Amino acid sequence: MKLDLIATLEPEWNPLVQDLRSELDRLDVCFVLFFRGESGGQIPNFIQAAVLGEDGLQIECASDEFLEEPLSSSTKQVLKDLGWKEPGEDSPNYHIWLEPNRPNNDLVARFMVLTLRDAHRADSSLDYYLQY
């Protein structure tokens, strides 16, 4: 998880960062943030977080397996550049496992928003909803 680009998030992203941080602070099992991807297709794209083990956390974002249209090659490259592991045996999605001594929830929320902005080309007026 590359955290150095977090400082580039503009202030207009703060409401979404705060929403995600609040969800991470009270996370019991998992939550999913759904949003419309680049293609705006009928099947929404997603980024999610799930508690694993004692205080461990796995964050994931959708791979081609769950989307109507495949992710662009540039999106896949940005995901790799940000430190997301490619889909495979561990997960069918792009994923990052964070150990119990993981970064604080504010940094995790900012990283998730950075992924939405840079990999998925979302803007701060992103239309999203959360599901538990």
C-alpha positions as CSV (number, residue, x, y, z in Angstrom):
1,M,0.0,0.0,0.0
2,K,1.7,3.2,-1.2
3,L,0.8,6.0,1.1
4,D,3.0,8.7,-0.3
5,L,0.3,10.0,-2.7
6,I,-2.3,10.5,0.0
7,A,-1.1,14.1,0.5
8,T,-2.3,14.8,-3.1
9,L,-6.0,14.4,-2.2
10,E,-7.8,17.7,-2.6
11,P,-10.0,19.0,0.3
12,E,-13.2,18.3,-1.6
13,W,-12.5,14.6,-1.0
14,N,-12.7,15.0,2.8
15,P,-16.5,14.2,3.1
16,L,-15.9,10.8,1.5
17,V,-12.7,10.2,3.5
18,Q,-14.7,11.0,6.7
19,D,-17.5,8.6,5.7
20,L,-15.1,5.7,5.0
21,R,-13.1,6.4,8.2
22,S,-16.3,6.3,10.2
23,E,-17.2,3.0,8.6
24,L,-13.7,1.6,9.3
25,D,-13.9,2.8,12.9
26,R,-17.1,0.8,13.6
27,L,-16.4,-2.1,11.3
28,D,-17.6,-5.5,12.6
29,V,-17.5,-7.7,9.6
30,C,-17.4,-5.8,6.3
31,F,-18.8,-3.0,4.2
32,V,-18.9,-2.4,0.5
33,L,-18.9,1.0,-1.2
34,F,-20.6,0.8,-4.6
35,F,-20.1,3.4,-7.3
36,R,-20.5,3.7,-11.1
37,G,-17.2,3.0,-12.9
38,E,-15.7,4.5,-16.0
39,S,-18.3,2.8,-18.3
40,G,-21.3,3.7,-16.2
41,G,-22.7,0.2,-16.8
42,Q,-25.6,-1.3,-15.0
43,I,-23.4,-3.4,-12.6
44,P,-21.7,-1.0,-10.1
45,N,-18.1,-1.1,-9.3
46,F,-17.0,-1.5,-5.7
47,I,-14.3,-1.1,-3.1
48,Q,-14.7,-2.9,0.2
49,A,-13.2,-3.6,3.6
50,A,-13.5,-6.8,5.7
51,V,-12.2,-7.7,9.2
52,L,-10.0,-10.8,9.1
53,G,-8.6,-12.5,12.2
54,E,-7.8,-10.4,15.2
55,D,-7.7,-6.8,14.1
56,G,-6.5,-7.6,10.6
57,L,-8.2,-6.0,7.6
58,Q,-8.4,-6.8,4.0
59,I,-9.4,-4.1,1.5
60,E,-10.5,-5.1,-2.0
61,C,-11.6,-3.5,-5.2
62,A,-13.5,-5.1,-8.0
63,S,-11.7,-7.2,-10.7
64,D,-13.0,-8.0,-14.2
65,E,-14.7,-11.1,-12.7
66,F,-17.4,-9.0,-11.1
67,L,-17.8,-6.2,-13.7
68,E,-20.0,-5.8,-16.7
69,E,-17.0,-4.4,-18.7
70,P,-13.4,-5.2,-17.9
71,L,-11.2,-2.6,-16.3
72,S,-9.0,-0.7,-18.7
73,S,-5.4,-1.5,-18.9
74,S,-4.5,1.9,-17.5
75,T,-6.8,1.3,-14.4
76,K,-5.1,-2.1,-13.8
77,Q,-1.7,-0.4,-14.0
78,V,-2.6,2.3,-11.6
79,L,-3.9,-0.3,-9.2
80,K,-0.6,-2.2,-9.4
81,D,1.3,1.1,-9.0
82,L,-0.7,1.9,-5.8
83,G,0.3,-1.4,-4.3
84,W,-2.9,-3.5,-4.9
85,K,-2.2,-7.2,-5.4
86,E,-3.7,-8.7,-8.5
87,P,-6.6,-11.2,-8.3
88,G,-5.5,-14.7,-7.7
89,E,-5.8,-17.6,-5.3
90,D,-6.0,-15.3,-2.3
91,S,-8.9,-13.2,-3.7
92,P,-10.8,-12.9,-6.9
93,N,-10.4,-9.1,-6.5
94,Y,-7.6,-6.7,-6.3
95,H,-6.7,-6.8,-2.6
96,I,-4.4,-5.6,0.2
97,W,-4.1,-7.5,3.5
98,L,-3.3,-5.2,6.4
99,E,-1.8,-6.7,9.5
100,P,-3.1,-5.9,13.0
101,N,-0.5,-3.1,13.3
102,R,-1.9,-1.6,10.1
103,P,-2.0,2.1,9.4
104,N,-4.7,4.0,11.2
105,N,-8.2,4.1,9.7
106,D,-7.8,7.7,8.5
107,L,-4.8,6.6,6.3
108,V,-6.7,3.5,5.1
109,A,-9.8,5.6,4.2
110,R,-7.6,8.1,2.4
111,F,-5.9,5.3,0.4
112,M,-9.3,3.9,-0.6
113,V,-10.3,7.4,-1.8
114,L,-7.0,7.8,-3.6
115,T,-7.8,4.5,-5.4
116,L,-11.2,5.8,-6.5
117,R,-9.7,9.0,-7.7
118,D,-6.5,7.8,-9.5
119,A,-7.4,4.2,-10.6
120,H,-11.1,4.6,-11.3
121,R,-11.0,8.3,-12.4
122,A,-13.8,9.2,-10.0
123,D,-14.3,12.8,-9.0
124,S,-15.3,14.2,-5.6
125,S,-19.0,14.3,-6.6
126,L,-18.9,10.5,-6.8
127,D,-22.4,9.0,-6.5
128,Y,-22.0,6.1,-4.1
129,Y,-23.8,4.0,-1.5
130,L,-22.7,1.7,1.3
131,Q,-23.9,-1.8,2.0
132,Y,-23.1,-4.0,5.0
